Amino acid sequence: MTTGDGRMPATPQRRTPSCSPATSESAAGPADDIVLDLRDVHRTHGSGPAAVHALRGVSLAVRPGELIAVMGPSGSGKSTLLTLAGGLDSPTAGEVHVEGQPLHALDRRGLARLRRRRIGYIFQNLNLIGSLTAVENVALPLELDGSRVRTARRLALDALTEVGLTELGDRFPDQLSGGQQQRVAIARALVGQRRLVLADEPTGALDSQTGEAVLRLLRRRVDAGAAGVLVTHEARHAAWADRVVFLRDGVAVDSTAPLAGVEALLSGSGR
C-alpha cells in the first residue's frame, strides 16, 4: 500500500528467518497463526539414476500479512514449491499444511474445495478458459463454490477494476493482449476471500509500470491479512516482500530480508 505521495509506507518489522517449523514458532509466533506451512518437503520425479530431486527438505512458514519472495536459478525448485503449496502436486516426503489443514489428509474433492475458497494461484501459463469472457473467468471459482451468479460477477468486476480492466470484462481471452490476459489471471487469483496467494512470475508479460501496479495490488492484499508467496527472478520485485528465500538445486540455501527498500530499487531502475 502506498502513501498519498506514492511512497511505500515504512517497511514492516522483519521476522527472524527460520529453517524449521519449530524454530519458526518460537521466533515469530504460535503455529496456529501460520497460513502456509511446508515441513521438510521433498519432491522427487522418477527413480533410480534418472531421478530428479526438485525439492530437498524445504521448510517454510508463512503467516497472515507476510509476503515471501522465492528466488533462485532456473531449475532450482521455485515453481515446484508453489505447486506443492497450492495442492496441485503432492510431496514425495514431508507435509504441506494450509491454515492448519494437512493437504495429504484431503481427497480430491476436498483439495478442490480448499483451492477454490482459500488459495489464489497466479500461473505462469495463465490457464484462462478460452470460451469464457474475462469476467466469467474471474467469477468461475466463486460460482463453482456456490456463489450466486450475480454476486460472483459483481465481485469479478471489482477484481478486474483493481487490475485496470474495468471496460474489458466482456472480452474473450483471444481478444486480449498477453498483458491483459495476465491481469485477468491475477484478478481471478485475488477475487473473494483468499487467505493464501501464490504468484509464479506474475509480471512476466507486463510492462514495468503495469507490473509495479500489480505488485502494489498483491502487497495490499497481503497487508489486509492474506499470506503471499511470490516467485520472481528480479530483485526489484523481491523488494516488495518481507522476506526472501533463495533456492538452489531444490534446497533453501538462505532466507533474509530484502537487500534494499522498494523505492530505492525502483529509483535505481531508471524510473
C-alpha positions as CSV (number, residue, x, y, z in Angstrom):
1,M,0.0,0.0,0.0
2,T,1.3,3.5,-0.8
3,T,1.0,6.8,0.9
4,G,-0.6,9.8,-0.7
5,D,2.6,10.9,-2.4
6,G,3.2,7.5,-4.0
7,R,5.9,6.3,-1.5
8,M,5.7,2.9,0.2
9,P,5.0,3.0,3.9
10,A,7.6,2.1,6.4
11,T,9.0,-1.4,5.9
12,P,7.3,-3.9,8.3
13,Q,9.4,-5.3,11.1
14,R,11.4,-8.2,9.7
15,R,10.8,-11.7,11.1
16,T,13.7,-13.9,12.0
17,P,14.3,-16.3,9.2
18,S,13.5,-19.9,10.0
19,C,14.9,-23.2,8.9
20,S,12.3,-25.5,10.5
21,P,8.7,-25.2,11.8
22,A,9.9,-25.5,15.4
23,T,12.3,-22.6,15.0
24,S,9.6,-20.5,13.2
25,E,7.1,-21.0,16.1
26,S,9.5,-19.8,18.7
27,A,10.8,-16.8,16.7
28,A,7.6,-15.5,15.1
29,G,4.5,-16.7,16.9
30,P,2.4,-19.7,17.5
31,A,1.9,-22.5,15.0
32,D,-1.8,-21.8,14.7
33,D,-1.1,-18.4,13.2
34,I,0.6,-20.0,10.1
35,V,-1.3,-19.9,6.8
36,L,1.2,-22.0,4.8
37,D,3.5,-24.5,6.5
38,L,5.9,-26.6,4.5
39,R,7.5,-29.2,6.7
40,D,10.7,-30.9,5.5
41,V,9.2,-31.2,2.0
42,H,10.9,-33.3,-0.7
43,R,9.7,-33.8,-4.3
44,T,11.4,-36.4,-6.5
45,H,10.4,-37.1,-10.1
46,G,11.3,-40.6,-11.4
47,S,13.5,-43.1,-9.6
48,G,17.0,-44.6,-9.7
49,P,19.8,-42.9,-11.6
50,A,17.4,-40.8,-13.6
51,A,15.6,-39.4,-10.5
52,V,15.3,-35.6,-10.4
53,H,15.2,-34.1,-6.9
54,A,13.1,-30.9,-7.4
55,L,13.0,-30.1,-3.7
56,R,15.1,-31.5,-0.9
57,G,13.9,-31.0,2.6
58,V,12.4,-27.5,2.3
59,S,10.6,-26.0,5.3
60,L,8.8,-22.7,5.1
61,A,6.2,-21.0,7.3
62,V,4.2,-18.0,6.0
63,R,1.8,-16.0,8.3
64,P,-1.0,-13.5,7.6
65,G,0.3,-10.2,6.5
66,E,3.6,-11.7,5.2
67,L,4.8,-11.7,1.6
68,I,7.6,-14.2,0.9
69,A,9.6,-13.9,-2.3
70,V,11.3,-17.1,-3.6
71,M,14.3,-16.6,-5.8
72,G,16.8,-18.9,-7.5
73,P,18.2,-20.0,-10.8
74,S,16.2,-21.9,-13.4
75,G,15.5,-25.5,-12.2
76,S,16.1,-24.6,-8.5
77,G,12.6,-25.8,-7.5
78,K,10.7,-22.4,-7.3
79,S,7.7,-23.5,-9.3
80,T,7.6,-26.9,-7.7
81,L,7.4,-25.2,-4.3
82,L,4.3,-23.3,-5.5
83,T,2.5,-26.3,-7.0
84,L,3.0,-28.2,-3.7
85,A,1.9,-25.2,-1.6
86,G,-1.3,-24.9,-3.8
87,G,-2.1,-28.6,-3.5
88,L,-1.6,-29.1,-7.3
89,D,1.0,-31.8,-6.6
90,S,2.0,-33.9,-3.6
91,P,5.4,-34.1,-1.9
92,T,7.4,-37.3,-2.1
93,A,8.1,-36.8,1.6
94,G,7.2,-34.2,4.2
95,E,3.9,-32.4,4.7
96,V,2.1,-29.3,3.5
97,H,-0.4,-27.6,5.7
98,V,-2.7,-24.7,4.7
99,E,-4.4,-22.9,7.7
100,G,-3.7,-26.0,9.8
101,Q,-5.2,-28.4,7.3
102,P,-2.7,-31.1,6.2
103,L,-3.2,-31.4,2.4
104,H,-2.3,-35.1,2.4
105,A,-5.4,-35.8,4.5
106,L,-7.8,-34.3,1.9
107,D,-9.3,-36.3,-1.0
108,R,-9.5,-34.8,-4.5
109,R,-12.8,-33.1,-3.8
110,G,-11.6,-31.6,-0.5
111,L,-8.4,-30.3,-2.2
112,A,-10.5,-28.6,-4.9
113,R,-12.8,-27.0,-2.4
114,L,-9.8,-25.7,-0.4
115,R,-8.2,-24.2,-3.6
116,R,-11.5,-22.5,-4.6
117,R,-12.1,-21.0,-1.2
118,R,-8.7,-20.3,0.3
119,I,-5.9,-20.3,-2.4
120,G,-5.4,-17.8,-5.2
121,Y,-2.9,-19.1,-7.8
122,I,-1.4,-16.9,-10.5
123,F,0.0,-19.3,-13.0
124,Q,2.9,-18.6,-15.4
125,N,0.8,-20.1,-18.3
126,L,-2.3,-18.2,-17.1
127,N,-4.8,-21.2,-17.6
128,L,-7.7,-19.0,-18.8
129,I,-10.7,-20.7,-20.4
130,G,-11.0,-19.5,-23.9
131,S,-14.7,-20.0,-24.2
132,L,-15.4,-17.7,-21.2
133,T,-15.2,-13.9,-21.1
134,A,-12.8,-12.1,-18.7
135,V,-15.4,-11.6,-16.1
136,E,-16.6,-15.2,-16.4
137,N,-13.1,-16.5,-16.0
138,V,-12.7,-14.4,-12.8
139,A,-16.1,-15.3,-11.4
140,L,-15.8,-19.1,-12.1
141,P,-14.1,-20.1,-8.8
142,L,-16.8,-18.3,-6.9
143,E,-19.6,-19.8,-8.9
144,L,-18.2,-23.3,-8.5
145,D,-18.1,-22.8,-4.8
146,G,-21.9,-21.9,-4.7
147,S,-22.0,-18.2,-5.0
148,R,-24.9,-16.8,-6.9
149,V,-24.0,-15.8,-10.5
150,R,-25.0,-12.1,-9.9
151,T,-22.8,-11.9,-6.8
152,A,-19.9,-13.7,-8.4
153,R,-20.0,-11.4,-11.4
154,R,-20.1,-8.3,-9.3
155,L,-17.1,-9.4,-7.3
156,A,-15.3,-10.4,-10.5
157,L,-15.9,-6.9,-12.0
158,D,-14.5,-5.4,-8.8
159,A,-11.4,-7.5,-9.2
160,L,-11.0,-6.6,-12.8
161,T,-11.3,-2.9,-11.8
162,E,-8.4,-3.4,-9.4
163,V,-6.2,-4.6,-12.2
164,G,-7.3,-1.8,-14.6
165,L,-9.6,-3.8,-16.9
166,T,-13.0,-2.4,-16.0
167,E,-14.0,-2.0,-19.6
168,L,-12.8,-5.3,-20.9
169,G,-14.9,-7.7,-18.8
170,D,-16.9,-8.9,-21.8
171,R,-13.9,-9.8,-23.9
172,F,-12.7,-13.3,-24.6
173,P,-9.0,-14.2,-23.9
174,D,-8.1,-14.3,-27.6
175,Q,-9.4,-10.7,-27.8
176,L,-7.0,-9.5,-25.2
177,S,-3.3,-8.8,-25.3
178,G,-0.8,-11.0,-23.4
179,G,-0.5,-8.4,-20.7
180,Q,-4.3,-8.0,-20.4
181,Q,-4.7,-11.8,-20.2
182,Q,-2.2,-11.9,-17.3
183,R,-4.1,-9.2,-15.4
184,V,-7.3,-11.3,-15.8
185,A,-5.5,-14.3,-14.3
186,I,-4.3,-12.1,-11.4
187,A,-7.9,-10.8,-10.8
188,R,-9.1,-14.4,-10.7
189,A,-6.5,-15.3,-8.1
190,L,-7.4,-12.3,-5.9
191,V,-11.2,-12.4,-6.1
192,G,-13.1,-13.3,-3.0
193,Q,-11.6,-14.0,0.4
194,R,-8.3,-15.8,-0.5
195,R,-6.1,-16.4,2.6
196,L,-3.1,-17.6,0.5
197,V,-2.0,-16.1,-2.7
198,L,0.7,-17.9,-4.8
199,A,2.2,-16.0,-7.7
200,D,4.5,-17.5,-10.2
201,E,6.3,-14.7,-12.1
202,P,3.0,-12.6,-12.2
203,T,4.6,-9.7,-14.0
204,G,6.3,-11.7,-16.8
205,A,4.1,-10.4,-19.6
206,L,3.6,-6.9,-18.3
207,D,5.4,-3.6,-18.9
208,S,7.2,-2.2,-15.9
209,Q,4.5,0.3,-15.0
210,T,1.7,-2.2,-15.0
211,G,3.9,-4.8,-13.3
212,E,4.6,-2.4,-10.4
213,A,0.8,-1.7,-10.1
214,V,0.2,-5.5,-9.9
215,L,2.9,-5.8,-7.1
216,R,1.3,-2.9,-5.2
217,L,-2.1,-4.8,-5.5
218,L,-0.5,-8.0,-4.2
219,R,1.1,-6.1,-1.4
220,R,-2.2,-4.5,-0.4
221,R,-3.9,-7.9,-0.3
222,V,-1.2,-9.3,1.9
223,D,-1.3,-6.2,4.2
224,A,-5.0,-6.8,4.5
225,G,-4.4,-10.2,6.1
226,A,-3.6,-12.7,3.4
227,A,-0.3,-14.7,3.2
228,G,1.6,-14.5,-0.1
229,V,4.4,-16.3,-1.9
230,L,5.9,-14.6,-4.9
231,V,8.3,-16.5,-7.3
232,T,10.4,-14.0,-9.1
233,H,13.9,-13.7,-10.7
234,E,14.0,-9.9,-10.3
235,A,15.5,-8.3,-7.2
236,R,13.4,-5.1,-7.6
237,H,10.2,-7.3,-7.4
238,A,11.5,-9.3,-4.4
239,A,12.0,-6.0,-2.6
240,W,8.2,-5.9,-2.1
241,A,8.5,-8.9,0.1
242,D,9.0,-9.1,3.9
243,R,11.4,-12.0,3.4
244,V,13.3,-13.6,0.5
245,V,14.0,-17.3,0.4
246,F,16.8,-18.4,-2.0
247,L,16.6,-21.9,-3.6
248,R,19.4,-23.8,-5.3
249,D,19.2,-27.3,-6.5
250,G,16.0,-27.8,-4.5
251,V,17.5,-26.7,-1.2
252,A,16.7,-23.5,0.7
253,V,20.2,-22.1,1.0
254,D,19.3,-18.7,2.6
255,S,16.5,-16.7,3.9
256,T,16.8,-13.0,4.5
257,A,15.1,-9.6,4.4
258,P,15.3,-7.7,1.1
259,L,18.6,-6.1,0.4
260,A,17.1,-2.6,-0.2
261,G,13.8,-0.9,0.1
262,V,11.3,-0.9,-2.7
263,E,11.6,2.7,-3.6
264,A,15.4,2.6,-3.6
265,L,15.4,-0.2,-6.1
266,L,12.7,1.4,-8.3
267,S,14.7,4.6,-8.4
268,G,17.8,2.6,-9.3
269,S,15.9,1.1,-12.2
270,G,15.9,4.4,-14.1
271,R,12.2,5.2,-13.5
